[in-house]
Amino acid sequence: TNKNLRKQTWNNMPAYHSSHNRAECRLLSGMGLLPLKTQYKGPAPRWTGGDGPEDLDIIDEALDFFKANVLFRNFEVKGPADRVLVYLTLYISQALNAIGQRSRGEADKELFQLAIANFAVPGDRNFVLQGFITNPKDRAEADTTRQYLTQLRQETGKRLLERVYAQGDAQPSKWWVCFAKKKFLNKAL
């Protein structure tokens, strides 16, 4: 029937994967330590790619793919960059919940606090991505992983604000905030 055909098509739709999966990079807990376009301090290498709209780092990809990927309950990891993409998708959901209906100034303060707050990392008992991201090998890798995730969270928050408040600083875009309640992989950070 038509209903079964639609359901079957929806279940077979592929999620968006990162174009950085084949990039040569150092691994932290199975995640790729990828170059970022950022001014925030951290272990990620500086972005050496172009500045054009087709030159996307992992954060750009996560933001571009968020609205489509957040609807999926399953995600096949195809490489170390996909693990970062999964983490960032969950973080964007958390950030959108923190933004709520705040003005841009209030949301900026809220996202800064969210980015630097004490959060679960691989190896912690309450880390939600245990099946996707491996535990660090030692204390040094755990510390570097925390620094990397903090750097990702800070830059993602900054770029998310630019998109959510593109029409003005008074109110967030309803076309972003409406995705705040969606649970990617039925998980939340």
Backbone torsions as a table, in degrees:
resi	resn	phi	psi	omega
1	THR	NA	167.6	-179.9
2	ASN	-62.0	-39.8	-179.0
3	LYS	-62.6	-44.7	178.6
4	ASN	-65.2	-37.6	178.9
5	LEU	-64.5	-43.5	178.1
6	ARG	-63.4	-43.5	-180.0
7	LYS	-63.2	-42.7	179.9
8	GLN	-65.2	-40.6	178.5
9	THR	-63.6	-44.5	-180.0
10	TRP	-60.3	-42.5	-178.8
11	ASN	-67.9	-23.7	-177.9
12	ASN	-94.7	-2.0	-179.9
13	MET	-68.4	132.4	-179.8
14	PRO	-83.0	147.3	173.7
15	ALA	-79.1	163.8	176.2
16	TYR	-81.2	135.8	179.1
17	HIS	-113.9	161.0	-177.2
18	SER	-74.7	142.9	174.7
19	SER	-80.1	-5.2	-178.7
20	HIS	-93.9	7.1	-177.3
21	ASN	-62.4	-28.7	-178.1
22	ARG	-95.7	0.4	-179.2
23	ALA	-68.6	141.3	175.0
24	GLU	-75.6	121.6	-179.6
25	CYS	-157.1	160.9	175.0
26	ARG	-73.2	147.6	179.1
27	LEU	-105.0	137.0	172.6
28	LEU	-123.4	111.2	-179.4
29	SER	54.3	34.8	179.5
30	GLY	84.8	-7.6	177.8
31	MET	-92.6	145.3	177.7
32	GLY	-76.8	129.7	173.9
33	LEU	-83.6	89.5	-169.0
34	LEU	-96.5	150.2	176.8
35	PRO	-63.2	142.5	-178.8
36	LEU	-126.5	148.3	170.1
37	LYS	-87.5	88.2	-175.0
38	THR	-149.8	156.5	172.4
39	GLN	-105.5	-5.8	179.8
40	TYR	-75.3	141.1	-179.9
41	LYS	-74.4	144.7	178.2
42	GLY	168.4	180.0	-175.4
43	PRO	-77.2	-12.6	-176.9
44	ALA	-67.3	136.3	176.5
45	PRO	-64.1	153.8	177.8
46	ARG	-71.3	141.6	179.5
47	TRP	-65.5	128.2	178.3
48	THR	-115.0	2.6	178.0
49	GLY	-74.6	-174.6	-179.4
50	GLY	-76.0	178.2	179.1
51	ASP	-108.7	6.5	-177.5
52	GLY	-73.5	167.8	-179.3
53	PRO	-65.1	-19.8	179.1
54	GLU	-89.5	-6.0	-179.8
55	ASP	-96.2	91.8	-173.7
56	LEU	-107.9	132.0	169.3
57	ASP	-87.6	-177.9	-174.0
58	ILE	-64.4	-32.1	179.4
59	ILE	-69.8	-42.5	175.6
60	ASP	-58.2	-43.8	179.3
61	GLU	-62.7	-44.3	-179.1
62	ALA	-61.0	-42.5	179.1
63	LEU	-69.1	-41.4	179.3
64	ASP	-65.9	-38.2	-175.8
65	PHE	-90.2	-8.5	-171.5
66	PHE	-54.4	-51.9	-173.4
67	LYS	-62.8	-29.4	177.0
68	ALA	-84.1	-47.9	-174.6
69	ASN	-68.8	-30.8	-176.0
70	VAL	-63.5	-18.8	-179.2
71	LEU	-80.4	-9.2	-175.6
72	PHE	-89.4	142.8	175.5
73	ARG	-96.6	-15.4	178.7
74	ASN	-127.2	150.2	178.0
75	PHE	-150.8	120.7	178.5
76	GLU	-87.4	117.1	179.4
77	VAL	-77.7	123.6	-177.7
78	LYS	-109.4	4.1	179.0
79	GLY	172.2	176.6	-176.4
80	PRO	-64.6	-28.8	178.5
81	ALA	-71.6	-29.8	176.9
82	ASP	-65.1	-32.3	177.5
83	ARG	-65.2	-39.1	176.1
84	VAL	-66.7	-41.6	179.1
85	LEU	-60.0	-42.4	178.0
86	VAL	-62.2	-47.4	179.9
87	TYR	-60.8	-45.7	-178.4
88	LEU	-65.4	-36.0	177.7
89	THR	-62.2	-43.3	177.5
90	LEU	-66.7	-37.6	179.4
91	TYR	-67.9	-39.1	178.4
92	ILE	-61.8	-40.3	176.3
93	SER	-60.1	-45.6	179.3
94	GLN	-62.5	-41.6	180.0
95	ALA	-65.8	-40.9	178.1
96	LEU	-63.2	-37.1	175.0
97	ASN	-64.0	-38.8	179.2
98	ALA	-68.6	-33.8	179.6
99	ILE	-67.3	-45.1	-179.8
100	GLY	52.2	-122.9	178.8
101	GLN	-114.0	24.7	-178.4
102	ARG	-72.1	159.7	171.8
103	SER	-73.1	168.3	-177.0
104	ARG	-62.0	-42.0	179.8
105	GLY	-60.3	-45.9	178.4
106	GLU	-66.1	-41.5	-179.7
107	ALA	-65.0	-37.4	178.3
108	ASP	-60.4	-46.8	178.6
109	LYS	-63.1	-43.3	-178.8
110	GLU	-62.9	-43.4	-179.1
111	LEU	-70.9	-32.8	176.4
112	PHE	-63.6	-45.3	178.5
113	GLN	-63.9	-39.2	179.0
114	LEU	-63.5	-39.1	-177.4
115	ALA	-67.5	-37.3	-175.2
116	ILE	-98.7	-5.1	179.8
117	ALA	-61.2	160.4	176.6
118	ASN	-70.8	118.6	-177.0
119	PHE	-130.2	158.4	-179.6
120	ALA	-71.4	138.8	178.4
121	VAL	-123.9	166.4	177.4
122	PRO	-52.5	134.9	-177.6
123	GLY	103.1	-24.0	175.7
124	ASP	-75.4	147.6	-178.0
125	ARG	-62.4	-33.4	-175.4
126	ASN	-99.3	16.7	176.9
127	PHE	-73.0	125.8	-170.3
128	VAL	-78.2	-14.7	-176.5
129	LEU	-105.1	38.4	-178.0
130	GLN	-56.2	-36.4	-178.5
131	GLY	-79.6	-17.3	-176.2
132	PHE	-99.5	-37.7	-172.7
133	ILE	-119.1	131.0	-176.8
134	THR	-80.2	162.2	177.1
135	ASN	-74.3	148.5	177.5
136	PRO	-63.8	151.6	-178.9
137	LYS	-71.8	-35.2	-176.6
138	ASP	-152.1	-179.1	-177.4
139	ARG	-63.7	-38.1	-179.6
140	ALA	-63.3	-42.5	178.6
141	GLU	-67.4	-36.5	178.0
142	ALA	-63.0	-42.8	179.0
143	ASP	-65.4	-42.8	178.8
144	THR	-65.6	-37.8	177.7
145	THR	-63.1	-43.6	178.1
146	ARG	-61.6	-43.1	179.2
147	GLN	-63.4	-42.1	179.7
148	TYR	-64.2	-46.2	179.7
149	LEU	-64.7	-36.7	176.2
150	THR	-63.9	-44.3	178.1
151	GLN	-61.2	-44.0	177.4
152	LEU	-61.6	-44.1	-178.4
153	ARG	-64.0	-42.0	-179.5
154	GLN	-64.0	-49.3	-177.6
155	GLU	-68.9	-38.0	178.3
156	THR	-62.9	-43.1	178.3
157	GLY	-60.4	-43.2	179.5
158	LYS	-61.5	-47.6	-178.5
159	ARG	-71.7	-32.8	177.2
160	LEU	-63.8	-42.3	178.2
161	LEU	-58.8	-39.8	179.5
162	GLU	-60.5	-37.0	-178.7
163	ARG	-80.7	-42.8	-176.1
164	VAL	-68.9	-32.2	-178.8
165	TYR	-109.9	31.1	-179.3
166	ALA	-65.5	-27.6	-177.8
167	GLN	-91.3	-7.6	-179.3
168	GLY	154.2	159.4	-174.4
169	ASP	-86.8	-11.0	-174.0
170	ALA	-73.8	-44.0	-175.6
171	GLN	-136.3	143.4	176.6
172	PRO	-71.2	156.7	177.9
173	SER	-67.5	129.0	178.4
174	LYS	-66.2	-21.3	-179.1
175	TRP	-78.0	-8.7	170.7
176	TRP	-102.3	-48.2	-174.3
177	VAL	-63.9	-27.5	-180.0
178	CYS	-63.3	-17.4	178.9
179	PHE	-91.2	-0.3	-175.9
180	ALA	-61.9	-34.4	-176.0
181	LYS	-86.1	-9.2	179.1
182	LYS	-70.9	140.2	179.8
183	LYS	-112.6	107.1	175.3
184	PHE	-67.9	128.5	-178.6
185	LEU	59.0	18.8	-174.7
186	ASN	56.4	35.1	-179.5
187	LYS	-129.2	160.4	174.2
188	ALA	-144.5	144.0	178.8
189	LEU	-73.2	NA	NA
